[in-house]
């Protein structure tokens, strides 16, 4: 490995050294260099005047202290922490049809069932795909879904991506069992640029689960930059589930976007629990007529965590549908900013699009800011958006305590009820269980025993607890716009 890659910091020389080290074709080197030029010329996004300041904090991150490329050890052995994480994955070994595991800058394990290989499914690391399926990668990699110039961080990602995941599903192939990807950071001062490229051909379908995790000690922060690009051809269906549970010594920047052809759909499930600072962007471009998208999101922030979450439903074709539903809880001194947008382009008639985001404040020192938006360019649409922020209703809390529940148990039941409308929309049972256990742990101050979990399961009456126990500081009725032709 050359000196430019072995030292800390990012440079044009390091971009060239990385591409040559990988033996990439010239078109990828030129794409990396174009991205580097954009990175140098583009200011970091800083957010709006008067917001909570998370993007300003991210812009001050010491990128120059990071290692731009950190390949895994060549002996193939995984640390015990990663092996343990794999054994506790959201999708077990007997339940999945494929597996990709990335450690820092390298993909170290790829598995795919022989049956799917025989049907033409391609699952490999993106480095290999550049060499063996260059025509597909060149056509789709950071050209439409997440272009190089989306922002400064996507440009840096395009210049230094490494490892990565490539999934191609041929026409008519339906993958029943989920494909699992785990992306691990296990070194301080590391920068991992993980890229996922999914192409679903006509009338194909798949369930894909991606986990982001870390396993290292110390205060020296690392960076995870993740980009996900999903392309669905006519009639294709993708269900994409992601769990971000990074350590507090990791900062994360994520961009996920899908491009839809006619009658295709993408269901996004997003769970953000970890990292010190998270900048998460997720969008759907509904270009084909009759296409659809769904985003179900959950977050729980504590201590001094900072989240910025942006969503976009971009309607272009006729008769497209989208729904965004996000619920999050905050405690301690955490800060969360949510910026959701429904954009209906001119000519996108018969659009139906809905956006709803709700925050539950569990301490006097946390802060949440939610700004839903509508941009309507057509005259025959049904669109609504709404956001609420509030605390646990004291009367409801008293009601539960009067029936013999301790205060902390009553609060936990109310918080669980707040999340249930979203959790019930998550089809992956293991993720629902993981999120419920996380709620128990955080409501107990970060400590949870097996007895705590069993007790919580026994005492929760999920069907009888809903958002009625939460008092919001703004009306819960969503603003609705319906435009019909005269």
C-alpha positions in Angstrom: 0.0 0.0 0.0 1.4 3.4 -1.0 2.3 6.2 1.5 -0.6 8.3 0.3 -3.0 5.6 1.5 -1.1 4.7 4.7 -1.1 8.3 6.1 -4.1 10.1 7.5 -6.2 12.7 5.6 -7.7 12.9 2.1 -5.9 14.1 -1.0 -6.0 13.8 -4.8 -2.8 11.7 -4.5 -4.7 9.3 -2.2 -7.5 9.0 -4.7 -5.1 7.9 -7.4 -3.2 5.6 -5.1 -6.5 3.9 -4.1 -7.6 3.3 -7.6 -4.3 2.0 -8.7 -4.0 -0.3 -5.7 -7.4 -1.8 -6.7 -6.4 -2.2 -10.3 -9.5 -0.3 -11.5 -10.4 0.6 -15.1 -9.7 4.1 -16.2 -13.4 5.1 -16.1 -13.6 4.5 -12.4 -10.4 6.4 -11.7 -11.8 9.4 -13.7 -15.1 9.2 -11.8 -13.1 9.2 -8.5 -11.1 12.2 -9.6 -14.2 14.1 -10.8 -15.7 13.4 -7.4 -12.6 14.7 -5.6 -12.8 18.0 -7.6 -16.4 18.4 -6.6 -15.5 17.7 -3.0 -12.9 20.4 -3.0 -15.1 23.0 -4.6 -18.3 22.3 -2.6 -19.0 23.7 0.8 -20.4 21.5 3.5 -24.2 21.7 4.1 -24.7 23.8 7.2 -28.5 23.7 7.6 -30.8 26.6 8.3 -30.4 29.7 10.4 -31.8 28.9 13.9 -31.7 25.1 13.6 -30.1 22.9 16.2 -26.6 23.1 14.8 -25.9 19.4 14.0 -24.7 20.0 10.5 -22.4 22.7 11.6 -20.9 20.3 14.1 -20.5 17.7 11.4 -18.7 20.3 9.2 -16.2 20.8 12.0 -15.4 17.1 12.2 -11.6 16.4 11.9 -11.7 14.6 8.6 -7.9 15.1 8.2 -7.3 12.8 11.2 -8.9 9.8 9.5 -7.3 6.9 7.5 -8.8 7.0 4.0 -8.3 3.2 3.5 -8.1 0.5 6.0 -8.2 -3.0 4.5 -9.0 -6.0 6.7 -6.3 -8.5 7.7 -5.4 -10.9 5.0 -5.7 -14.1 7.1 -9.5 -14.1 6.8 -10.1 -14.5 10.6 -12.7 -12.2 12.1 -12.5 -10.7 15.6 -14.7 -12.4 18.2 -16.8 -9.3 18.5 -17.7 -9.4 14.8 -18.3 -13.2 14.9 -20.6 -12.6 17.8 -22.4 -9.8 16.0 -22.9 -12.1 13.0 -24.4 -14.8 15.2 -26.8 -12.3 16.7 -27.7 -10.8 13.2 -31.2 -9.8 12.4 -31.4 -12.7 9.9 -29.9 -16.0 11.1 -27.8 -18.3 9.0 -30.7 -20.7 8.3 -33.1 -17.9 7.4 -31.1 -16.0 4.8 -30.4 -16.6 1.1 -27.2 -14.6 1.0 -24.7 -12.7 3.1 -22.1 -9.9 2.6 -19.9 -8.8 5.5 -17.7 -5.7 5.2 -15.0 -4.9 7.7 -13.7 -1.3 7.5 -12.7 -0.9 3.8 -12.9 -4.5 2.7 -15.6 -7.1 2.0 -14.4 -10.2 3.8 -17.2 -12.7 3.2 -19.8 -13.2 0.5 -22.3 -16.1 0.4 -25.2 -16.8 -1.9 -27.3 -19.9 -2.3 -26.5 -22.2 -5.2 -30.1 -22.1 -6.3 -30.0 -18.3 -6.7 -26.7 -18.5 -8.5 -28.2 -20.9 -11.0 -31.1 -18.4 -11.6 -28.6 -15.6 -12.5 -28.6 -13.6 -9.3 -25.4 -11.8 -8.8 -24.2 -11.0 -5.2 -20.7 -9.8 -4.9 -18.5 -7.0 -3.5 -18.5 -3.8 -5.6 -14.8 -4.0 -6.2 -15.4 -7.3 -8.0 -18.4 -5.9 -9.8 -16.4 -3.1 -11.3 -14.1 -5.6 -12.9 -16.6 -8.3 -13.9 -19.8 -6.3 -14.5 -18.4 -3.0 -15.4 -21.1 -2.1 -17.9 -23.8 -2.3 -15.2 -21.8 -0.5 -12.5 -20.7 2.3 -14.9 -24.4 2.9 -15.9 -25.8 3.0 -12.4 -23.1 3.9 -9.9 -23.8 7.5 -8.6 -25.3 8.7 -11.8 -29.1 8.9 -11.0 -30.0 7.8 -7.5 -27.3 9.5 -5.5 -25.2 11.7 -8.0 -21.7 12.6 -7.2 -22.6 16.3 -6.6 -25.5 15.6 -4.2 -23.5 17.3 -1.5 -19.9 17.5 -0.2 -20.1 14.2 1.6 -21.4 12.2 -1.3 -18.5 13.6 -3.4 -16.0 12.4 -0.8 -17.7 9.1 -0.7 -17.5 8.7 -4.5 -13.8 9.5 -4.4 -12.9 7.0 -1.6 -15.5 4.2 -1.7 -14.1 0.8 -1.1 -15.5 -2.7 -0.6 -19.2 -2.2 -1.2 -22.1 -4.5 -2.2 -23.5 -5.3 -5.6 -26.8 -7.1 -6.0 -28.4 -7.9 -9.4 -31.7 -9.7 -9.6 -32.7 -11.0 -13.1 -36.1 -10.5 -14.6 -38.8 -12.6 -13.0 -36.7 -13.9 -10.1 -38.3 -13.6 -6.7 -36.0 -14.0 -3.7 -38.1 -15.2 -0.7 -35.4 -15.4 2.1 -33.7 -12.1 3.0 -30.2 -11.2 2.0 -28.2 -9.9 4.9 -25.3 -7.4 4.8 -23.3 -6.3 7.9 -20.9 -3.4 7.7 -18.5 -3.1 10.6 -16.0 -0.5 11.9 -13.5 -1.9 14.3 -10.7 0.6 14.3 -10.3 4.2 15.7 -9.6 7.0 13.3 -10.9 5.0 10.3 -13.0 6.1 7.4 -15.2 3.4 5.9 -17.1 4.2 2.7 -19.6 1.5 2.2 -21.6 1.5 -1.1 -24.6 -0.7 -1.9 -25.9 -0.9 -5.4 -29.1 -2.9 -6.0 -30.6 -3.5 -9.5 -33.9 -5.3 -9.6 -34.9 -6.3 -13.1 -38.6 -6.5 -14.3 -41.0 -8.4 -12.1 -38.3 -9.4 -9.7 -38.3 -9.0 -5.9 -36.1 -9.3 -2.9 -35.8 -8.6 0.8 -32.5 -7.0 1.8 -31.4 -6.3 5.4 -28.4 -4.1 6.1 -26.8 -3.6 9.6 -24.2 -1.0 10.6 -22.2 -1.7 13.7 -18.9 -1.0 15.3 -16.5 -2.7 17.8 -13.7 -0.6 19.1 -12.9 1.3 22.3 -11.5 4.8 22.8 -12.4 8.4 22.2 -10.8 8.7 18.7 -13.8 8.9 16.4 -14.2 7.0 13.1 -16.5 7.9 10.2 -19.0 5.7 8.3 -20.1 7.0 5.0 -22.8 4.8 3.5 -24.6 5.2 0.1 -27.4 3.0 -1.0 -28.8 3.1 -4.6 -31.8 1.0 -5.5 -33.1 0.7 -9.1 -36.4 -1.1 -9.6 -37.5 -1.9 -13.2 -41.1 -2.4 -14.3 -43.1 -4.3 -11.7 -40.1 -5.0 -9.4 -40.3 -5.0 -5.6 -37.6 -4.4 -3.0 -37.9 -4.3 0.7 -34.9 -2.6 2.2 -34.4 -2.7 6.0 -31.5 -1.0 7.8 -30.4 -0.9 11.4 -27.8 1.7 12.5 -26.5 0.8 15.9 -23.0 2.2 15.8 -21.0 3.1 18.9 -20.8 6.6 20.2 -17.3 7.0 18.9 -18.5 6.8 15.3 -20.0 9.6 13.2 -22.2 8.6 10.3 -23.3 10.1 7.0 -25.9 8.1 5.0 -27.6 8.7 1.6 -30.2 6.2 0.4 -32.3 6.7 -2.7 -34.4 4.7 -5.1 -35.3 5.1 -8.8 -38.7 3.5 -9.7 -39.9 2.5 -13.1 -43.6 1.7 -13.8 -45.5 -0.3 -11.2 -42.4 -1.0 -9.1 -42.1 -0.4 -5.4 -39.6 0.1 -2.6 -40.3 -0.3 1.1 -37.7 1.4 3.3 -37.5 0.5 7.0 -35.0 2.7 8.9 -33.9 2.3 12.5 -31.4 4.8 13.9 -30.2 4.1 17.4 -26.4 4.6 17.6 -23.5 6.9 16.6 -22.5 10.2 18.0 -23.7 12.3 15.1 -25.9 11.0 12.3 -26.7 12.8 9.0 -29.3 10.5 7.3 -30.9 11.2 3.9 -33.5 8.9 2.4 -35.5 9.4 -0.8 -37.7 7.8 -3.5 -37.9 9.0 -7.1 -41.2 7.7 -8.4 -40.6 8.2 -12.1 -42.7 5.3 -13.6 -46.4 5.4 -13.7 -48.1 3.5 -10.9 -44.9 3.2 -8.8 -45.0 3.3 -5.0 -42.7 3.9 -2.0 -43.0 3.5 1.7 -40.7 4.7 4.5 -41.2 3.5 8.1 -38.7 5.1 10.4 -37.8 4.7 14.1 -35.1 6.5 16.2 -34.3 6.7 19.9 -31.6 9.2 20.9 -30.0 9.7 24.4 -27.0 11.3 26.1 -25.6 13.9 23.7 -26.5 12.2 20.4 -27.3 14.4 17.4 -29.4 13.3 14.4 -30.4 15.0 11.2 -32.9 13.0 9.2 -34.1 14.1 5.8 -36.7 12.4 3.6 -38.0 13.0 0.1 -40.8 11.6 -1.9 -40.4 12.9 -5.4 -43.4 12.2 -7.6 -42.8 12.3 -11.4 -45.0 9.7 -13.0 -48.8 9.4 -13.1 -50.7 7.6 -10.3 -47.8 7.3 -7.9 -48.1 6.6 -4.2 -45.9 7.3 -1.2 -46.1 7.2 2.5 -43.6 8.3 5.2 -44.2 7.5 8.9 -41.5 8.2 11.4 -41.7 8.0 15.2 -38.8 8.9 17.5 -38.1 9.4 21.2 -35.4 11.7 22.7 -34.0 11.8 26.2 -31.1 13.4 28.1 -29.5 16.2 26.1 -29.9 14.7 22.6 -31.0 16.7 19.6 -32.9 15.6 16.5 -33.8 17.5 13.4 -36.3 16.0 10.9 -36.8 17.6 7.5 -39.4 15.7 5.3 -40.5 16.8 1.9 -43.2 15.7 -0.6 -42.5 17.0 -4.1 -45.0 16.6 -6.8 -43.6 17.5 -10.2 -45.7 19.1 -13.0 -47.6 16.4 -14.8 -47.6 14.0 -11.9 -51.4 13.7 -11.7 -53.3 11.3 -9.5 -50.5 11.4 -6.9 -51.3 10.2 -3.4 -48.6 11.1 -0.9 -48.6 11.2 2.9 -45.9 12.3 5.5 -46.1 12.0 9.2 -43.4 12.5 11.8 -43.8 12.4 15.6 -41.3 13.1 18.4 -41.7 12.2 22.1 -39.5 14.2 24.5 -38.5 12.2 27.6 -36.4 14.9 29.4 -36.4 18.6 29.9 -33.1 19.1 28.1 -33.6 17.3 24.8 -34.8 19.2 21.7 -36.5 18.2 18.5 -37.2 20.1 15.4 -39.6 18.8 12.7 -40.2 20.6 9.4 -42.5 18.7 7.0 -43.0 20.3 3.6 -45.0 20.1 0.4 -44.2 21.3 -3.1 -47.1 20.8 -5.4 -46.7 21.2 -9.2 -49.8 19.3 -10.4 -53.5 20.0 -9.9 -54.9 16.5 -9.3 -53.2 15.2 -6.2 -54.0 14.1 -2.6 -51.2 15.0 -0.3 -50.9 15.5 3.5 -48.2 16.2 5.9 -47.9 16.7 9.6 -45.4 16.7 12.5 -45.9 16.7 16.3 -43.6 17.1 19.3 -44.7 16.4 22.9 -44.2 14.8 26.2 -45.9 12.0 28.2 -49.3 13.0 29.3 -49.3 13.4 33.1 -52.9 12.4 33.5 -52.4 9.2 31.6 -49.3 8.5 33.7 -51.3 9.0 36.8 -54.0 6.7 35.5 -51.5 3.8 35.0 -49.8 4.5 38.4 -53.2 4.4 40.1 -53.6 0.9 39.0 -50.5 -0.2 40.8 -47.7 0.3 38.2 -44.5 1.9 39.3 -43.8 5.2 37.5 -40.9 3.9 35.5 -42.9 0.9 34.3 -45.9 3.2 33.4 -43.6 5.5 31.4 -42.1 2.5 29.6 -45.5 1.2 28.6 -46.5 4.6 27.3 -43.3 4.9 25.3 -43.9 1.4 23.9 -47.4 2.4 22.9 -46.0 5.5 21.2 -43.8 3.3 19.0 -46.2 0.5 18.3 -48.0 2.0 15.3 -44.6 2.1 13.5 -43.2 -1.2 14.9 -46.3 -3.1 13.7 -45.5 -1.9 10.1 -42.1 -3.6 10.3 -42.3 -7.1 8.8 -39.0 -8.4 10.2 -39.8 -9.9 13.6 -36.2 -9.8 14.8 -36.0 -6.1 14.2 -39.2 -5.4 16.1 -37.8 -7.4 19.0 -34.4 -5.6 18.8 -36.1 -2.2 18.9 -38.4 -3.2 21.8 -35.4 -4.4 23.8 -33.6 -1.2 23.0 -36.6 0.8 24.4 -36.4 -1.3 27.7 -32.7 -0.7 28.0 -32.8 3.0 27.4 -35.8 3.5 29.7 -33.8 1.7 32.4 -30.8 4.1 31.9 -28.8 1.9 29.6 -29.0 -1.3 31.7 -31.2 -4.3 30.8 -31.1 -7.8 32.1 -32.9 -10.8 30.8 -35.3 -10.6 33.7 -36.1 -7.0 32.8 -37.0 -8.1 29.2 -39.2 -11.0 30.4 -40.9 -8.7 32.9 -41.5 -6.0 30.2 -43.0 -8.6 27.8 -45.3 -9.9 30.5 -46.5 -6.5 31.6 -46.9 -4.7 28.3 -50.5 -4.7 27.0 -49.7 -3.6 23.5 -53.2 -3.7 22.1 -54.4 -1.3 24.9 -51.7 1.3 24.6 -51.6 3.8 21.9 -50.6 7.4 21.2 -53.4 8.7 23.4 -51.0 8.7 26.3 -48.8 11.3 24.6 -49.6 15.0 24.8 -48.3 17.0 21.9 -47.6 20.7 22.0 -49.3 21.2 18.6 -52.5 19.9 17.1 -52.2 16.4 15.9 -54.4 16.9 12.8 -52.3 16.8 9.7 -52.4 19.6 7.2 -54.0 18.1 4.1 -54.1 19.4 0.5 -56.4 17.9 -2.1 -56.4 19.4 -5.5 -58.9 18.2 -8.0 -59.5 19.4 -11.6 -62.4 21.7 -12.1 
